[in-house]
């Protein structure tokens, strides 16, 4: 999309807690940056019922030590990806 119009903002999303490794998360984030994604939503998967996909990991973030102050799991937040 950026090749057609560099002024258009782009957004992508990522859901955590389904068994991904930290290396996979960083790989996806790096890929988004390389593809000039402007905004990112990050969500924590929460298993709604026993019949749904099992929660593999619940991410706890210490906001005082985290570089993205708008992140608030398990709720979706909009984060501006900057270089």
Wavefront OBJ file of the C-alpha trace (Angstrom):
o trace
v 0.000 0.000 0.000
v 2.818 2.415 0.850
v 4.190 2.021 -2.691
v 0.919 3.386 -4.085
v 0.480 6.198 -1.575
v 3.070 6.840 1.149
v 0.711 9.184 3.008
v -1.821 6.462 3.830
v -1.480 5.131 7.361
v -1.368 1.376 7.743
v -2.344 -0.768 10.734
v -1.860 -4.397 11.608
v -2.695 -6.559 14.607
v -1.095 -9.247 16.691
v -2.697 -11.609 19.193
v -0.542 -13.063 21.954
v -1.021 -16.078 24.172
v -1.573 -18.854 21.630
v 1.833 -20.524 21.907
v 4.061 -18.133 20.025
v 7.698 -17.790 21.022
v 9.204 -14.411 21.870
v 11.408 -14.850 18.783
v 8.322 -15.225 16.588
v 6.821 -12.066 18.101
v 9.976 -10.050 17.431
v 10.193 -11.494 13.912
v 6.627 -10.358 13.167
v 7.290 -6.908 14.649
v 10.461 -6.587 12.569
v 8.545 -7.640 9.461
v 5.881 -5.002 10.161
v 8.541 -2.329 10.541
v 10.255 -3.391 7.297
v 6.889 -3.125 5.560
v 6.304 0.345 7.005
v 3.273 -0.476 9.135
v 2.397 2.706 11.058
v 0.193 1.383 13.848
v -0.100 -1.912 15.657
v -2.808 -3.375 17.859
v -1.678 -5.998 20.346
v -4.211 -8.232 22.028
v -3.930 -10.871 24.714
v -5.916 -14.004 23.874
v -8.301 -14.946 26.670
v -9.997 -18.346 26.415
v -13.755 -17.622 26.481
v -14.896 -21.169 27.302
v -13.410 -24.625 27.850
v -14.409 -25.507 24.299
v -12.173 -22.843 22.757
v -8.456 -22.830 22.011
v -6.458 -23.157 25.235
v -4.552 -20.145 26.535
v -0.853 -20.993 26.313
v 0.602 -17.911 28.015
v -0.688 -14.797 29.735
v 1.685 -11.902 29.224
v 2.191 -9.619 32.202
v 3.777 -6.291 31.397
v 5.431 -4.031 33.917
v 4.446 -0.676 32.424
v 7.206 1.180 34.278
v 9.845 -0.885 32.439
v 8.104 -1.153 29.076
v 8.979 1.083 26.150
v 5.437 1.246 24.728
v 3.430 3.237 27.291
v 0.100 2.824 25.491
v 0.148 -0.959 25.776
v -2.401 -2.333 28.171
v -2.986 -6.076 27.980
v -5.401 -7.839 27.767
v -7.139 -4.892 26.136
v -6.295 -3.816 22.602
v -4.284 -0.655 22.326
v -3.033 1.348 19.411
v 0.708 1.739 19.275
v 2.629 3.982 16.911
v 5.604 2.094 15.539
v 8.580 4.398 15.310
v 12.144 3.825 14.215
l 1 2 3 4 5 6 7 8 9 10 11 12 13 14 15 16 17 18 19 20 21 22 23 24 25 26 27 28 29 30 31 32 33 34 35 36 37 38 39 40 41 42 43 44 45 46 47 48 49 50 51 52 53 54 55 56 57 58 59 60 61 62 63 64 65 66 67 68 69 70 71 72 73 74 75 76 77 78 79 80 81 82 83
